[in-house]
């Protein structure tokens, strides 16, 4: 794809930093530039733009993606700027007393998203994405690869929407609009693909990454998870919640090597791979 618009970063001010990208606000236009870190594949920007455009066209609340951009070295996407916005995690970090309120709101938004049918002509399947990852990339042991592929063969199907990188930092609000962001991994499938990753982000993240990515402590994320999951499932029954967590573990185990590659552009360390649950 050769439709990148060259931008002049002197016209922008850096306003954000994430795990794989930096964001810049235009000084005069109502636009936000998201540029992926150097070394990220061009495919990442193109996939995010095309997927975000499809999601926007489906009517799911998200900032409008304008165009593909480059600063001459990095590639990215220019979006509609949502003025005076804060992420849900920023709200919690600045107003800790609102943690339960925001966690409940995140559960409602997630349920609504997971109840929405995807445009399967424009949005990929979670199972297809992961199957292709294991078949095309040599980033896990052969034994792990075969177990993952076997699980993908038997995992249930669904055409409902998934965020793909579901965590509480990927919703923003300006007090009037509440919007999903970072939609480059948006896909369709059963909700366990999303919930397994949410569990990871809330229960398997160290202090440094929790603060850098989400502006929260691991303890706050665990508290958030313990509010979010019962609200999402619609039950406080501990046995039912425990069974659901067991259910999502194989989805987490299959997805983690893919996410490690996508977010960090590196192989999941062998010691981490060995520590994954033997649940597939």
Secondary structure, DSSP 8 states (H G I E B T S, - for coil): ----EE--GGGEEEEEE-SSEEEEEESSSSEEEEEE-TT--HHHHHHHHHHHHHHHHTT-SB--EEEEEE-SS-EEEEEE--TT-EEHHHHHHH-GGGHHHHHHHHHHHHHHHHTSB--TTTS-BHHHHHHHHHHH---S-HHHHHHHHHHHHHS----BEE-SS--GGGEEE-SS-EEE---TT-EES-THHHHHHHHHHHHS--HHHHHHHHSS-HHHHHHHHHHHHHHHHT---HHHHHHHHHHHHHHHHHHHHHHHHHHHSS---HHHHHHS-S--
